């Protein structure tokens, strides 16, 4: 975890950025400063922050897979503030989602610090094709924040009945092809045709993390073996 003092110090970095980028950084700083840190618990025991979510059976779950690392775990939703949901695992690794779209990561490495997604989100949720832009701020290993603007093409790419733990969901597939001066990626979203919500997604989090896949899931869980402490593995 990045310590509170380090994050606050980032506010004083001299960075040439537009007002939208600054708003993005401020939101990311707020998310991290408000984040609670907890000492690692013994194998088979949850830290209090996660244990409280396990005890509340009304809390929804999802499965997250970090493809490059072949890691898969079940996360529980901890909070929803201003439309942004925070989902945490048993080792307090966290992702932030807005309407199923990736807003940030914590505890995965070179973090996606924050993202501005309003333009592609409007197209993806409505099933429309069009051009949009998004902003990413990534926190690098030397505690620098690098902000990039991506130009994206959002397209409807057919339909698919997706089989998830919560059932088989008829979806429309939306793709988002994005490019900056030095990076490119393609996100894919499966949007429920009845609910209009993203039930599965494959999204790029940055060069180091790569693609993250998220899927709506049930609450059934099992504790990972000691060699995988901190990851709650899905059945």
N, C-alpha and C positions, 0 to 999 in steps of 0.2 A: 504494500500500500504506500502511496505517496503521503508523507506526513503533512500535517496541517500547515506547519511553518513554510514548507517548500512551496505548497500551492499558493499561499498568500503572497509569497515572494514573487511568484510569477506575475502578479498584478502590476508589478513595477518594472517589468521588462520593457525596454524601448522597442516597440514593434510598429512597423508601418502597416496599418490595416484600416479598412473602411469601417464605417459605423456598424454595418451588419456583422462584420467579423468580430468587432469588439463586443457586441451584444452576445454573440455566440460564446466567446470566451468567458464573459461574466456568468452566463448560465452554467457553463461547465464548472467554473470555480465554485459556484454555489452548491452544485451537486456533490462535489468532493468534500468541501468544508463541512457540509451537513452529514456526511457519511460517518457512521459509527465504526470504530475499529475494535476488534475483539481478539484476545489471545487465542492461539490455536488450542482446541480442545483435544482431550485424549481420543484415541481411535474408538469409534462406536458411539461417541457422545457429540451432541450438537451444541454449538455455542448458543448462549441464551437468545441472541437476536434471531437465530434461525429456528430454535426450538419453539419459540412463541408462534411462529408461522405454522410449524408442524401441528401444534396443538389446536390451531384454529382451522377446522375442517372446511370453512367457507372460503378460504384463500385458494384462488385458482393456481394451477400448475402448468408448466410447459417443459418441453424437452429442448435442450440446446446442444448442438454439436459443433465443435471447432474442427473443421474438416482437416486442416493441415496437421493437427496434432492427434487426430483420431480419438478425441475425447468427447464423451457424451454424458450429459447429466441432466437431472430433473431440478428445475428452479421453481421457487414459489414467489408469488407477487407480494412484495413488502409494502409498497405505497403507490399512490397515484396522485401526483401534484401537477396542477395546470396541464392535465392531459398526458403527462409523461409518467410512465410506469417504471418502477424499479423492481427488478426480479433478481433474487439472490439464491446462491447454492449453499450447501452446508459449510463450505470453507469461506463464505462471504464474497466469493467472486460474484460480480454483478453485471447485468446489462440494463440499459435504459431503452425503452421502446415508446414510440408514440404511434398509436393506431397500428401496431405491429411492425413499424419501421424503426430501424436501429438508430438511436440517438447517442449512445455512448457505451463504453465498456469500462469496467474497473477490475483490476486484479488479473488481467490476461496478458500484460506485457506492455508493448508500445501502444498505449490506450487510444481509442477513439474518444477524445476528450468531450466533444460535443459536435452536433450537426444541425444544420438548418435545412429542413426537408419540406417546407410548405408547398413549393411548386410541384415537385414530383408526386407528393402525397395526394394533391387534389386530382391529378390525372389518374393515378393508380386506383384510388378508391371509387372513382366514377367510371372506370373502364374506358377512358378516353386515350387516344393517341395524340402525342404532341411533344414539343420541346420544352425543357425546363432547365433550371440550374439548382445546384445544391452546394453548400459549404461544409467542409470537414475541417476540424481542428484536431490534430494528432499530437499527443504528448510523447516526445522522443526520450531516449534513454539518458540524454544529458540534460533533462528537464527543460528543454526548449519546446515551445508550442509552434507547430507549423500548420498554417491555415491555407487550404487550397479551395479554389472554385472549380466545380465540375459542370460542364455542359452535357445534358443528358437527353436521350430520345426514349420516351416511354411509348410502348406499343402493346396492344392486345395480341396475345399469341395463342389463342385457342382456348379450349376447355378441358377439364380433367376431373374425374371423380377421385379424390384423394382419400386414402384409407389411413385414418389416424386413430389414436386410442379413444377419442371421443366419438368415433363412428366414421362412416364414409360420407364425405362432404363433396357435393358438386361444386366445382370452382371454375372461375375464369382465370387464366394465366396471364399475368402482366409482367413484361420485361422492361428493364431500365438500363440502357447502355450509356455509360458516362465516361468522359475524358477530361483530363486537365492537361497542362503543358507536359507533365512527365508521368502521369499515371492513367490507367484505364481499368474499368471493371464492368461487370454485368450482374445486376441483381435480378432475382426472379421472385415473384409474389403469387401465391395462390389465394384468391379472394373468394370467399363464400358467395355463391350466387344468390342465396336467400338472405343471409345476414349482412352482406356487404362488408364484412370484416376480413382481415388477413388471418388465415388459419395456419398457414405455413409460408416460410420465406427463406431464401438463401441470399445473404447480404454480405458485402465486403466491408471489413473493419479496418483495413490498412495493410501495408506491405508485410509487417511482421506477423499479424494474427491471421490474415487471409480471410476466407469466407466463414461465416457463422450461419448455421441453419437453425431455425426455430420452428417448433410445432406445438400446437395446442395439445394438451395432455390431461390425463386423469391424475388423481392424487396418490395412487398406489406407488409406494416407494420401498426400496431396500437400501441398507447401508452398505457402502462399498467396502471391500477388504482393506486391511491396513496399508497395503502397497498403493492404494488409491485414495488415501485419506484426503478429504476435502472435495471429493467428487461423489455426488449421489447418482448412481448409475441407473438408467431406466431399464425396466424389464424387457 
